[in-house]
Amino acid sequence: MLCKDKIISIFCLIDDILQGINHPEDVRRHVSDSEIILTAIVSSTSFYGNHCSAIKFMKEYGFIPKMLDKSRFNRRLHKVGRLLYELFEIISSYFKDFCCEMQYIIDSFPVAVCKNMRITNSKILKGKKYRGYTASMRNYFYGVKVQLLTTKNGIPIAFHFTPGKTADIKALGKMIDKLPAEASIYGDSAYTDYGLEDFALMKKCVLLKIQRKSNAKRTDTIEQKNEKLKMRKRVETTISDIKKMFPRTIHAVTLEGFLIKLTLFVFGLQLNKAIN
């Protein structure tokens, strides 16, 4: 549960950013887009993504006395769906440009839209490309993968959604473009691509520090293995923190609504860790 001071701090940050980018706002509205986004963040961080509980909380405790009902709230939230990612990127730029963060960690985790036995009844997703396999858990899932990039302190600064069947290495190239020159990325062996490692170093000046398999052509020293293992544990902790905010099943009617809720979980953790 977010405390009162943190809720107010998050609202001030979001509202200042929207004013800074000249976000258009209808003067006839009783509830601003900043308040809609704030309520959505509170729902993801404190109520397992339950919008009804967050709406009731924000209204009863006086944060937003004129809060909308659930139906109008959801329509407004869908309208600012893309704005959520823009806000996330703006806050991420603070860590990349002003804090001069140079060490990053990448990993992915699956998010199923339904149980395997209900795949044929799924209305949100259709197609075999969403059926993926999780090697660490040794099971199949039907849904999307979240490719997550964090700082060495576990603060998310970039993420990307891919179909469940998509290999992790295909998403790594998009993450490299989001990083400053001379940065380092730590990742597990699923991101092994020697050609991409050479390209990133030569063209982007980004060093990929990927964990090596036992039969890899490029090997690591004991010190390098320990360093990579230590960094990998930090991103696993961040993924665990995100999953703690998940409900038993993420309720959504459309794919857009499903991805908006996933975005809010990642964005909520970023704000929660960034504002202390």
HELIX and SHEET records of a PDB file:
HELIX    1   1 LYS A    4  GLY A   20  1                                  17    
HELIX    2   2 ASP A   33  SER A   46  1                                  14    
HELIX    3   3 HIS A   51  GLU A   60  1                                  10    
HELIX    4   4 LYS A   70  LYS A   79  1                                  10    
HELIX    5   5 GLY A   81  SER A   93  1                                  13    
HELIX    6   6 TYR A   94  PHE A   98  3                                   5    
HELIX    7   7 ASN A  116  ASN A  121  5                                   6    
HELIX    8   8 LYS A  128  TYR A  130  5                                   3    
HELIX    9   9 ILE A  169  ILE A  176  1                                   8    
HELIX   10  10 SER A  189  TYR A  191  5                                   3    
HELIX   11  11 TYR A  194  PHE A  199  1                                   6    
HELIX   12  12 ALA A  200  LYS A  204  3                                   5    
HELIX   13  13 ILE A  222  LYS A  244  1                                  23    
HELIX   14  14 LEU A  255  ALA A  274  1                                  20    
SHEET    1   A 5 ARG A 131  THR A 134  0                                        
SHEET    2   A 5 ASN A 139  THR A 151 -1                                        
SHEET    3   A 5 GLN A 103  CYS A 114 -1                                        
SHEET    4   A 5 SER A 184  GLY A 187  1                                        
SHEET    5   A 5 LEU A 207  ILE A 210  1                                        
SHEET    1   B 3 ARG A 131  THR A 134  0                                        
SHEET    2   B 3 ASN A 139  THR A 151 -1                                        
SHEET    3   B 3 PRO A 156  PRO A 163 -1                                        
END                                                                             
